[in-house]
């Protein structure tokens, strides 16, 4: 997986992960032809949609 620098006005978030979770996340992102950042963003979107649907958050 190759890291690229892309200018963005979006806020940044720093996350601390165990080595194994990081490596498996990179492999999954690569398999799905996404960046790790894109994969994490999508997974968070799905969890937020689920939480809204279940009334956990508004």
PDB file of N, CA, C and O in Angstrom:
ATOM      1  N   UNK A   1       0.852  -1.173   0.000  1.00  0.00           N
ATOM      2  CA  UNK A   1       0.000   0.000   0.000  1.00  0.00           C
ATOM      3  C   UNK A   1       0.894   1.232   0.000  1.00  0.00           C
ATOM      4  O   UNK A   1       1.799   1.349   0.827  1.00  0.00           O
ATOM      5  N   UNK A   2       0.645   2.134  -0.912  1.00  0.00           N
ATOM      6  CA  UNK A   2       1.469   3.315  -1.053  1.00  0.00           C
ATOM      7  C   UNK A   2       0.764   4.516  -0.444  1.00  0.00           C
ATOM      8  O   UNK A   2      -0.400   4.777  -0.746  1.00  0.00           O
ATOM      9  N   UNK A   3       1.457   5.234   0.398  1.00  0.00           N
ATOM     10  CA  UNK A   3       0.888   6.431   0.999  1.00  0.00           C
ATOM     11  C   UNK A   3       1.042   7.594   0.035  1.00  0.00           C
ATOM     12  O   UNK A   3       2.097   7.772  -0.575  1.00  0.00           O
ATOM     13  N   UNK A   4      -0.008   8.379  -0.097  1.00  0.00           N
ATOM     14  CA  UNK A   4       0.045   9.575  -0.930  1.00  0.00           C
ATOM     15  C   UNK A   4      -0.402  10.765  -0.107  1.00  0.00           C
ATOM     16  O   UNK A   4      -1.181  10.625   0.836  1.00  0.00           O
ATOM     17  N   UNK A   5       0.086  11.917  -0.464  1.00  0.00           N
ATOM     18  CA  UNK A   5      -0.299  13.144   0.207  1.00  0.00           C
ATOM     19  C   UNK A   5      -1.280  13.883  -0.677  1.00  0.00           C
ATOM     20  O   UNK A   5      -0.974  14.221  -1.820  1.00  0.00           O
ATOM     21  N   UNK A   6      -2.452  14.127  -0.142  1.00  0.00           N
ATOM     22  CA  UNK A   6      -3.495  14.823  -0.887  1.00  0.00           C
ATOM     23  C   UNK A   6      -3.935  16.021  -0.056  1.00  0.00           C
ATOM     24  O   UNK A   6      -4.328  15.859   1.099  1.00  0.00           O
ATOM     25  N   UNK A   7      -3.875  17.224  -0.629  1.00  0.00           N
ATOM     26  CA  UNK A   7      -4.316  18.398   0.128  1.00  0.00           C
ATOM     27  C   UNK A   7      -5.807  18.270   0.459  1.00  0.00           C
ATOM     28  O   UNK A   7      -6.606  17.847  -0.376  1.00  0.00           O
ATOM     29  N   UNK A   8      -6.161  18.638   1.673  1.00  0.00           N
ATOM     30  CA  UNK A   8      -7.556  18.552   2.087  1.00  0.00           C
ATOM     31  C   UNK A   8      -7.856  19.618   3.120  1.00  0.00           C
ATOM     32  O   UNK A   8      -7.010  19.963   3.945  1.00  0.00           O
ATOM     33  N   UNK A   9      -9.073  20.135   3.062  1.00  0.00           N
ATOM     34  CA  UNK A   9      -9.525  21.096   4.064  1.00  0.00           C
ATOM     35  C   UNK A   9     -10.278  20.393   5.186  1.00  0.00           C
ATOM     36  O   UNK A   9     -10.757  21.042   6.116  1.00  0.00           O
ATOM     37  N   UNK A  10     -10.384  19.068   5.103  1.00  0.00           N
ATOM     38  CA  UNK A  10     -11.113  18.310   6.112  1.00  0.00           C
ATOM     39  C   UNK A  10     -10.308  18.244   7.402  1.00  0.00           C
ATOM     40  O   UNK A  10      -9.078  18.218   7.372  1.00  0.00           O
ATOM     41  N   UNK A  11     -11.008  18.218   8.539  1.00  0.00           N
ATOM     42  CA  UNK A  11     -10.298  18.074   9.813  1.00  0.00           C
ATOM     43  C   UNK A  11      -9.569  16.734   9.875  1.00  0.00           C
ATOM     44  O   UNK A  11      -9.998  15.752   9.270  1.00  0.00           O
ATOM     45  N   UNK A  12      -8.479  16.710  10.602  1.00  0.00           N
ATOM     46  CA  UNK A  12      -7.692  15.485  10.755  1.00  0.00           C
ATOM     47  C   UNK A  12      -8.029  14.844  12.094  1.00  0.00           C
ATOM     48  O   UNK A  12      -8.390  15.524  13.054  1.00  0.00           O
ATOM     49  N   UNK A  13      -7.905  13.530  12.137  1.00  0.00           N
ATOM     50  CA  UNK A  13      -8.134  12.768  13.353  1.00  0.00           C
ATOM     51  C   UNK A  13      -6.972  11.808  13.536  1.00  0.00           C
ATOM     52  O   UNK A  13      -6.608  11.083  12.610  1.00  0.00           O
ATOM     53  N   UNK A  14      -6.402  11.801  14.701  1.00  0.00           N
ATOM     54  CA  UNK A  14      -5.311  10.885  14.993  1.00  0.00           C
ATOM     55  C   UNK A  14      -5.867   9.719  15.804  1.00  0.00           C
ATOM     56  O   UNK A  14      -6.590   9.922  16.779  1.00  0.00           O
ATOM     57  N   UNK A  15      -5.525   8.498  15.395  1.00  0.00           N
ATOM     58  CA  UNK A  15      -6.034   7.296  16.046  1.00  0.00           C
ATOM     59  C   UNK A  15      -4.855   6.396  16.395  1.00  0.00           C
ATOM     60  O   UNK A  15      -3.922   6.246  15.606  1.00  0.00           O
ATOM     61  N   UNK A  16      -4.904   5.808  17.563  1.00  0.00           N
ATOM     62  CA  UNK A  16      -3.874   4.862  17.985  1.00  0.00           C
ATOM     63  C   UNK A  16      -4.422   3.453  17.849  1.00  0.00           C
ATOM     64  O   UNK A  16      -5.473   3.136  18.407  1.00  0.00           O
ATOM     65  N   UNK A  17      -3.717   2.605  17.110  1.00  0.00           N
ATOM     66  CA  UNK A  17      -4.151   1.236  16.864  1.00  0.00           C
ATOM     67  C   UNK A  17      -3.064   0.252  17.262  1.00  0.00           C
ATOM     68  O   UNK A  17      -1.875   0.561  17.189  1.00  0.00           O
ATOM     69  N   UNK A  18      -3.481  -0.931  17.682  1.00  0.00           N
ATOM     70  CA  UNK A  18      -2.525  -2.015  17.891  1.00  0.00           C
ATOM     71  C   UNK A  18      -1.925  -2.385  16.540  1.00  0.00           C
ATOM     72  O   UNK A  18      -2.566  -2.198  15.506  1.00  0.00           O
ATOM     73  N   UNK A  19      -0.710  -2.904  16.539  1.00  0.00           N
ATOM     74  CA  UNK A  19      -0.038  -3.278  15.292  1.00  0.00           C
ATOM     75  C   UNK A  19      -0.873  -4.236  14.449  1.00  0.00           C
ATOM     76  O   UNK A  19      -0.981  -4.068  13.234  1.00  0.00           O
ATOM     77  N   UNK A  20      -1.459  -5.235  15.094  1.00  0.00           N
ATOM     78  CA  UNK A  20      -2.243  -6.230  14.356  1.00  0.00           C
ATOM     79  C   UNK A  20      -3.470  -5.604  13.704  1.00  0.00           C
ATOM     80  O   UNK A  20      -3.776  -5.901  12.550  1.00  0.00           O
ATOM     81  N   UNK A  21      -4.173  -4.741  14.433  1.00  0.00           N
ATOM     82  CA  UNK A  21      -5.349  -4.075  13.874  1.00  0.00           C
ATOM     83  C   UNK A  21      -4.964  -3.182  12.698  1.00  0.00           C
ATOM     84  O   UNK A  21      -5.679  -3.128  11.698  1.00  0.00           O
ATOM     85  N   UNK A  22      -3.855  -2.494  12.813  1.00  0.00           N
ATOM     86  CA  UNK A  22      -3.372  -1.641  11.727  1.00  0.00           C
ATOM     87  C   UNK A  22      -3.054  -2.469  10.487  1.00  0.00           C
ATOM     88  O   UNK A  22      -3.485  -2.124   9.386  1.00  0.00           O
ATOM     89  N   UNK A  23      -2.312  -3.546  10.650  1.00  0.00           N
ATOM     90  CA  UNK A  23      -1.931  -4.377   9.507  1.00  0.00           C
ATOM     91  C   UNK A  23      -3.149  -5.021   8.848  1.00  0.00           C
ATOM     92  O   UNK A  23      -3.248  -5.054   7.621  1.00  0.00           O
ATOM     93  N   UNK A  24      -4.072  -5.530   9.657  1.00  0.00           N
ATOM     94  CA  UNK A  24      -5.269  -6.145   9.090  1.00  0.00           C
ATOM     95  C   UNK A  24      -6.152  -5.102   8.418  1.00  0.00           C
ATOM     96  O   UNK A  24      -6.771  -5.382   7.392  1.00  0.00           O
ATOM     97  N   UNK A  25      -6.213  -3.907   8.987  1.00  0.00           N
ATOM     98  CA  UNK A  25      -6.962  -2.820   8.365  1.00  0.00           C
ATOM     99  C   UNK A  25      -6.375  -2.432   7.018  1.00  0.00           C
ATOM    100  O   UNK A  25      -7.112  -2.184   6.064  1.00  0.00           O
ATOM    101  N   UNK A  26      -5.055  -2.379   6.938  1.00  0.00           N
ATOM    102  CA  UNK A  26      -4.385  -2.061   5.667  1.00  0.00           C
ATOM    103  C   UNK A  26      -4.679  -3.134   4.619  1.00  0.00           C
ATOM    104  O   UNK A  26      -4.934  -2.824   3.455  1.00  0.00           O
ATOM    105  N   UNK A  27      -4.640  -4.396   5.045  1.00  0.00           N
ATOM    106  CA  UNK A  27      -4.924  -5.485   4.105  1.00  0.00           C
ATOM    107  C   UNK A  27      -6.363  -5.423   3.600  1.00  0.00           C
ATOM    108  O   UNK A  27      -6.617  -5.617   2.411  1.00  0.00           O
ATOM    109  N   UNK A  28      -7.303  -5.152   4.508  1.00  0.00           N
ATOM    110  CA  UNK A  28      -8.705  -5.052   4.109  1.00  0.00           C
ATOM    111  C   UNK A  28      -8.917  -3.870   3.160  1.00  0.00           C
ATOM    112  O   UNK A  28      -9.617  -3.999   2.156  1.00  0.00           O
ATOM    113  N   UNK A  29      -8.324  -2.741   3.470  1.00  0.00           N
ATOM    114  CA  UNK A  29      -8.447  -1.567   2.605  1.00  0.00           C
ATOM    115  C   UNK A  29      -7.876  -1.864   1.221  1.00  0.00           C
ATOM    116  O   UNK A  29      -8.474  -1.507   0.206  1.00  0.00           O
ATOM    117  N   UNK A  30      -6.723  -2.514   1.187  1.00  0.00           N
ATOM    118  CA  UNK A  30      -6.100  -2.866  -0.084  1.00  0.00           C
ATOM    119  C   UNK A  30      -6.995  -3.819  -0.878  1.00  0.00           C
ATOM    120  O   UNK A  30      -7.177  -3.652  -2.084  1.00  0.00           O
ATOM    121  N   UNK A  31      -7.538  -4.798  -0.205  1.00  0.00           N
ATOM    122  CA  UNK A  31      -8.420  -5.782  -0.850  1.00  0.00           C
ATOM    123  C   UNK A  31      -9.654  -5.093  -1.455  1.00  0.00           C
ATOM    124  O   UNK A  31     -10.132  -5.481  -2.521  1.00  0.00           O
ATOM    125  N   UNK A  32     -10.155  -4.072  -0.760  1.00  0.00           N
ATOM    126  CA  UNK A  32     -11.338  -3.331  -1.230  1.00  0.00           C
ATOM    127  C   UNK A  32     -10.971  -2.142  -2.108  1.00  0.00           C
ATOM    128  O   UNK A  32     -11.832  -1.342  -2.475  1.00  0.00           O
ATOM    129  N   UNK A  33      -9.695  -2.030  -2.439  1.00  0.00           N
ATOM    130  CA  UNK A  33      -9.175  -0.961  -3.302  1.00  0.00           C
ATOM    131  C   UNK A  33      -9.530   0.424  -2.753  1.00  0.00           C
ATOM    132  O   UNK A  33     -10.008   1.299  -3.475  1.00  0.00           O
ATOM    133  N   UNK A  34      -9.284   0.585  -1.476  1.00  0.00           N
ATOM    134  CA  UNK A  34      -9.518   1.857  -0.788  1.00  0.00           C
ATOM    135  C   UNK A  34      -8.261   2.210   0.000  1.00  0.00           C
ATOM    136  O   UNK A  34      -7.406   1.361   0.252  1.00  0.00           O
ATOM    137  N   UNK A  35      -8.170   3.455   0.374  1.00  0.00           N
ATOM    138  CA  UNK A  35      -7.137   3.834   1.331  1.00  0.00           C
ATOM    139  C   UNK A  35      -7.649   3.433   2.718  1.00  0.00           C
ATOM    140  O   UNK A  35      -8.850   3.239   2.907  1.00  0.00           O
ATOM    141  N   UNK A  36      -6.757   3.313   3.662  1.00  0.00           N
ATOM    142  CA  UNK A  36      -7.164   2.980   5.017  1.00  0.00           C
ATOM    143  C   UNK A  36      -8.061   4.085   5.567  1.00  0.00           C
ATOM    144  O   UNK A  36      -9.046   3.801   6.249  1.00  0.00           O
ATOM    145  N   UNK A  37      -7.734   5.326   5.280  1.00  0.00           N
ATOM    146  CA  UNK A  37      -8.544   6.455   5.721  1.00  0.00           C
ATOM    147  C   UNK A  37      -9.963   6.363   5.157  1.00  0.00           C
ATOM    148  O   UNK A  37     -10.937   6.581   5.877  1.00  0.00           O
ATOM    149  N   UNK A  38     -10.071   6.043   3.881  1.00  0.00           N
ATOM    150  CA  UNK A  38     -11.374   5.913   3.232  1.00  0.00           C
ATOM    151  C   UNK A  38     -12.176   4.767   3.839  1.00  0.00           C
ATOM    152  O   UNK A  38     -13.383   4.895   4.042  1.00  0.00           O
ATOM    153  N   UNK A  39     -11.523   3.662   4.126  1.00  0.00           N
ATOM    154  CA  UNK A  39     -12.199   2.522   4.729  1.00  0.00           C
ATOM    155  C   UNK A  39     -12.723   2.882   6.119  1.00  0.00           C
ATOM    156  O   UNK A  39     -13.871   2.582   6.447  1.00  0.00           O
ATOM    157  N   UNK A  40     -11.896   3.513   6.924  1.00  0.00           N
ATOM    158  CA  UNK A  40     -12.304   3.895   8.275  1.00  0.00           C
ATOM    159  C   UNK A  40     -13.454   4.897   8.224  1.00  0.00           C
ATOM    160  O   UNK A  40     -14.405   4.789   8.999  1.00  0.00           O
ATOM    161  N   UNK A  41     -13.374   5.868   7.317  1.00  0.00           N
ATOM    162  CA  UNK A  41     -14.442   6.854   7.162  1.00  0.00           C
ATOM    163  C   UNK A  41     -15.760   6.164   6.814  1.00  0.00           C
ATOM    164  O   UNK A  41     -16.799   6.502   7.382  1.00  0.00           O
ATOM    165  N   UNK A  42     -15.732   5.193   5.880  1.00  0.00           N
ATOM    166  CA  UNK A  42     -16.942   4.478   5.477  1.00  0.00           C
ATOM    167  C   UNK A  42     -17.510   3.639   6.611  1.00  0.00           C
ATOM    168  O   UNK A  42     -18.723   3.621   6.825  1.00  0.00           O
ATOM    169  N   UNK A  43     -16.642   2.945   7.337  1.00  0.00           N
ATOM    170  CA  UNK A  43     -17.107   2.144   8.469  1.00  0.00           C
ATOM    171  C   UNK A  43     -17.753   3.028   9.534  1.00  0.00           C
ATOM    172  O   UNK A  43     -18.761   2.642  10.125  1.00  0.00           O
ATOM    173  N   UNK A  44     -17.191   4.198   9.784  1.00  0.00           N
ATOM    174  CA  UNK A  44     -17.775   5.130  10.743  1.00  0.00           C
ATOM    175  C   UNK A  44     -19.126   5.631  10.249  1.00  0.00           C
ATOM    176  O   UNK A  44     -20.068   5.738  11.034  1.00  0.00           O
ATOM    177  N   UNK A  45     -19.232   5.939   8.959  1.00  0.00           N
ATOM    178  CA  UNK A  45     -20.521   6.356   8.392  1.00  0.00           C
ATOM    179  C   UNK A  45     -21.582   5.281   8.600  1.00  0.00           C
ATOM    180  O   UNK A  45     -22.710   5.585   8.989  1.00  0.00           O
ATOM    181  N   UNK A  46     -21.227   4.043   8.344  1.00  0.00           N
ATOM    182  CA  UNK A  46     -22.178   2.941   8.510  1.00  0.00           C
ATOM    183  C   UNK A  46     -22.621   2.801   9.968  1.00  0.00           C
ATOM    184  O   UNK A  46     -23.801   2.575  10.238  1.00  0.00           O
ATOM    185  N   UNK A  47     -21.695   2.932  10.894  1.00  0.00           N
ATOM    186  CA  UNK A  47     -22.033   2.832  12.317  1.00  0.00           C
ATOM    187  C   UNK A  47     -22.930   3.987  12.755  1.00  0.00           C
ATOM    188  O   UNK A  47     -23.845   3.786  13.553  1.00  0.00           O
ATOM    189  N   UNK A  48     -22.684   5.178  12.249  1.00  0.00           N
ATOM    190  CA  UNK A  48     -23.516   6.337  12.584  1.00  0.00           C
ATOM    191  C   UNK A  48     -24.925   6.149  12.031  1.00  0.00           C
ATOM    192  O   UNK A  48     -25.903   6.422  12.728  1.00  0.00           O
ATOM    193  N   UNK A  49     -25.040   5.686  10.786  1.00  0.00           N
ATOM    194  CA  UNK A  49     -26.354   5.418  10.198  1.00  0.00           C
ATOM    195  C   UNK A  49     -27.115   4.393  11.029  1.00  0.00           C
ATOM    196  O   UNK A  49     -28.309   4.557  11.281  1.00  0.00           O
ATOM    197  N   UNK A  50     -26.434   3.345  11.451  1.00  0.00           N
ATOM    198  CA  UNK A  50     -27.051   2.297  12.269  1.00  0.00           C
ATOM    199  C   UNK A  50     -27.511   2.862  13.616  1.00  0.00           C
ATOM    200  O   UNK A  50     -28.620   2.571  14.065  1.00  0.00           O
ATOM    201  N   UNK A  51     -26.671   3.658  14.252  1.00  0.00           N
ATOM    202  CA  UNK A  51     -27.006   4.245  15.545  1.00  0.00           C
ATOM    203  C   UNK A  51     -28.211   5.176  15.431  1.00  0.00           C
ATOM    204  O   UNK A  51     -29.059   5.204  16.323  1.00  0.00           O
ATOM    205  N   UNK A  52     -28.292   5.932  14.346  1.00  0.00           N
ATOM    206  CA  UNK A  52     -29.441   6.817  14.131  1.00  0.00           C
ATOM    207  C   UNK A  52     -30.714   6.000  13.930  1.00  0.00           C
ATOM    208  O   UNK A  52     -31.759   6.308  14.503  1.00  0.00           O
ATOM    209  N   UNK A  53     -30.616   4.983  13.132  1.00  0.00           N
ATOM    210  CA  UNK A  53     -31.772   4.126  12.840  1.00  0.00           C
ATOM    211  C   UNK A  53     -32.304   3.453  14.104  1.00  0.00           C
ATOM    212  O   UNK A  53     -33.513   3.281  14.262  1.00  0.00           O
ATOM    213  N   UNK A  54     -31.398   3.075  14.999  1.00  0.00           N
ATOM    214  CA  UNK A  54     -31.776   2.392  16.230  1.00  0.00           C
ATOM    215  C   UNK A  54     -32.085   3.358  17.367  1.00  0.00           C
ATOM    216  O   UNK A  54     -32.391   2.926  18.478  1.00  0.00           O
ATOM    217  N   UNK A  55     -32.006   4.674  17.098  1.00  0.00           N
ATOM    218  CA  UNK A  55     -32.323   5.669  18.106  1.00  0.00           C
ATOM    219  C   UNK A  55     -31.238   5.902  19.140  1.00  0.00           C
ATOM    220  O   UNK A  55     -31.469   6.560  20.155  1.00  0.00           O
ATOM    221  N   UNK A  56     -30.063   5.368  18.885  1.00  0.00           N
ATOM    222  CA  UNK A  56     -28.957   5.540  19.818  1.00  0.00           C
ATOM    223  C   UNK A  56     -28.467   7.002  19.824  1.00  0.00           C
ATOM    224  O   UNK A  56     -28.090   7.538  20.866  1.00  0.00           O
ATOM    225  N   UNK A  57     -28.483   7.626  18.645  1.00  0.00           N
ATOM    226  CA  UNK A  57     -28.159   9.055  18.503  1.00  0.00           C
ATOM    227  C   UNK A  57     -29.171   9.678  17.559  1.00  0.00           C
ATOM    228  O   UNK A  57     -29.854   8.978  16.812  1.00  0.00           O
ATOM    229  N   UNK A  58     -29.261  10.998  17.600  1.00  0.00           N
ATOM    230  CA  UNK A  58     -30.203  11.712  16.710  1.00  0.00           C
ATOM    231  C   UNK A  58     -29.513  12.147  15.446  1.00  0.00           C
ATOM    232  O   UNK A  58     -30.139  12.759  14.580  1.00  0.00           O
TER     233      UNK A  58
END
